[in-house]
Amino acid sequence: MCQKIAIIVGAGSAGLTAAYELLKRTDIYPLYLRKAMSWEEFSEL
Ligand SMILES: Cc1cc2nc3c(=O)[nH]c(=O)nc-3n(C[C@H](O)[C@H](O)[C@H](O)COP(=O)(O)OP(=O)(O)OC[C@H]3O[C@@H](n4cnc5c(N)ncnc54)[C@H](O)[C@@H]3O)c2cc1C
């Protein structure tokens, strides 16, 4: 049987909660995509 995968775009609170609930309650494997930070954004931290 094929592994079911959900692709979640955005690793904010909604995306991470969705990934957690999928892992906890289903056999669907969450794959979340996180936006890369630019050097300008990084240097402003
Ligand atoms: C200054 C400030 C203070 C706050 N303080 C509080 C507080 O004290 N308590 C509280 O309950 N709430 C607070 N909030 C609100 C809270 O942050 C939001 O309600 C919550 O983060 C929304 O979650 P979200 O997952 O929907 O969105 P986000 O947290 O915005 O997550 C979205 C994610 O998607 C990513 N993303 C965007 N575009 C792409 C793309 N193209 N590809 C991949 N990833 C992408 C972003 O980088 C981000 O990580 C505050 C908000 C702000 C702005």
The ligand as a Gaussian input file, in Angstrom:
#p B3LYP/6-31G(d) Opt

LIG

0 1
 C        3.376000      41.065000      16.580000
 C        2.408000      39.905000      16.770000
 C        2.176000      39.444000      18.065000
 C        1.282000      38.396000      18.286000
 N        1.080000      37.965000      19.557000
 C        0.248000      36.936000      19.780000
 C        0.055000      36.456000      21.109000
 O        0.617000      36.947000      22.073000
 N       -0.811000      35.414000      21.281000
 C       -1.476000      34.831000      20.240000
 O       -2.244000      33.897000      20.483000
 N       -1.294000      35.279000      18.980000
 C       -0.463000      36.303000      18.729000
 N       -0.280000      36.758000      17.442000
 C       -1.043000      36.131000      16.360000
 C       -0.395000      34.828000      15.916000
 O        0.976000      35.056000      15.623000
 C       -1.115000      34.355000      14.666000
 O       -2.497000      34.254000      14.889000
 C       -0.606000      32.975000      14.250000
 O        0.802000      32.983000      14.080000
 C       -1.261000      32.576000      12.943000
 O       -0.731000      31.298000      12.620000
 P       -0.695000      30.791000      11.155000
 O       -0.082000      29.418000      11.204000
 O       -2.039000      30.911000      10.540000
 O        0.224000      31.830000      10.359000
 P        1.783000      32.125000      10.563000
 O        2.218000      31.925000      11.973000
 O        1.984000      33.453000       9.904000
 O        2.464000      30.996000       9.685000
 C        2.514000      31.039000       8.284000
 C        3.847000      30.419000       7.882000
 O        3.856000      30.247000       6.480000
 C        5.129000      30.615000       6.030000
 N        5.027000      30.934000       4.603000
 C        4.489000      32.024000       4.050000
 N        4.607000      31.966000       2.721000
 C        5.196000      30.780000       2.444000
 C        5.590000      30.149000       1.233000
 N        5.379000      30.716000       0.030000
 N        6.201000      28.947000       1.299000
 C        6.420000      28.355000       2.509000
 N        6.075000      28.925000       3.687000
 C        5.467000      30.133000       3.635000
 C        5.562000      31.766000       6.881000
 O        6.959000      31.916000       6.859000
 C        5.055000      31.297000       8.250000
 O        6.022000      30.516000       8.908000
 C        0.604000      37.793000      17.186000
 C        0.862000      38.268000      15.876000
 C        1.748000      39.308000      15.671000
 C        2.014000      39.803000      14.263000

